[in-house]
Amino acid sequence: MSDAAAGRDKRWIALILLCTAQFVVVLDASIVNVALPTIGEALRFSESGLPWVVNAYVLTFGGFLLLGGRLADLLGRRRVFMSGLVIFALASLAGGLAANSGQLIAARAVQGLGAAILSPAALSIVATTFRDGAERNKALGIWGAVAGSGGAAGVHLGGVLTEGLGWEWVLWVNVPIGIAAAAIAPLLIAESRAEHEVRHFDLAGAVTITLGLSTLVFALLDAEEAGWGSAQTILTLLASALLLTAFVAIERRSRAPLVPFSIFRVRTVTGANVVGVLVGASLFSMFFFISLYMQQVLGYTPIHAGLSYLPLAVSIILSAGFASALVTKVGFKPILAAGMVLIAAGLVWFSQVSVDGSFLTDILGPSLLAAVGLGFAFVPVTIAAVSGIEDREQGLASGLINTSQQVGGALGLALLAAIANATIDESHDPAVLTDGFRHAFLGGAGLALLGLIATLVLIRSSDSRAHTEFGREPAAEQVS
């Protein structure tokens, strides 16, 4: 085998490693959901404290993503990726060993920090390892399949581990994966960084954007508990707005900004991040309300509910692979638009759930339709978000699209939970619960349609066509 061929093979093995790390990151946003009742009983959580087992992870993950992406560009993508893996693994170990609620929530927050460091570093390594065109589409298709299926797989695996080994294992499963991936990374991944960037770290920008995003995510996550019109929610949102305004002012004056606003001059990148917010909002809320419907209305056990996600997870994987091939032929804009239509249609179908429904009549069909839509959306939105971006800013672009999806997830869940609870109003009656879930699914469909409009208006057709032309270049010209 020639050195060039061996190098190409090594890149695809490296991609498997990077996708495995990303899979665990996405998995951990949902894997504890099914285990929450068991965790609450074991560590004596209060009813209001239990959601923070999930929220602590999402809060730090969403808040530190931009910082993680810029660290990767400046300090070295492989180094930052490995550091994030070690932090993530050690926090997972500590979480499983937690003796009380405070220790577990703290460990989950550190887990989110590790995820925010490693995730944009991993995506930027993929984007700089595979050039624009067919190879990158294939690589990002695999990435999108992993990211899209991780949430569904987390619910399934969480049920299996909780009932089979105990709740601790939903955290401990990360430890050997994280340590092994960090050990293998130097053998497969070359170090890369933005060599010509000014070696000045924008500390003021890093602090304000991290605090601003964390405060925003906190406000959205806690709004349902505190009340949308409460002083806490209003003041927290105001604090977030002030911090984000301060960040913009700092960045405009910084000689080496954390986020160079010139990146938003690329309209397709801006559009991809707007759509990313709406895809995240649709995805998070769909998984959340399907789980509640299966367990609170249909009476499924945790492991039964987890197994019911398998068709959805497999469909996302298959459709993402198909989408990566289609993007090379027709461009990312038409595939993304089709994905948003399918997500909206799947959620409208979900809004027809009945109180005496079943898996075959109420869950399987819309799950498969929405799953194909998610596969079709994840791949092109990721490609659009990093297309046309120079290698020196790939960490930034990767952090931006991850941040958009995470903040979108928190926003969508908060908004749609408020819609559902306006009907439910603490009722445990299955008919009332079902009615509330129907409204939430319709709201999710509305968010997906907004994503379709944003795709058509903000994503440049010329960028999409240019991407297909690059993908048709001879393979020999695409090997770096």
PyMOL commands that set and color helices and strands:
alter all, ss='L'
color gray80, all
select helices_A, chain A and resi 3-30+36-43+52-75+77-96+101-129+134-164+169-172+174-188+203-226+231-253+261-265+267-297+302-307+310-330+332-350+359-386+391-424+430-458+461-471+475-478
alter helices_A, ss='H'
color red, helices_A
deselect
rebuild
show_as cartoon
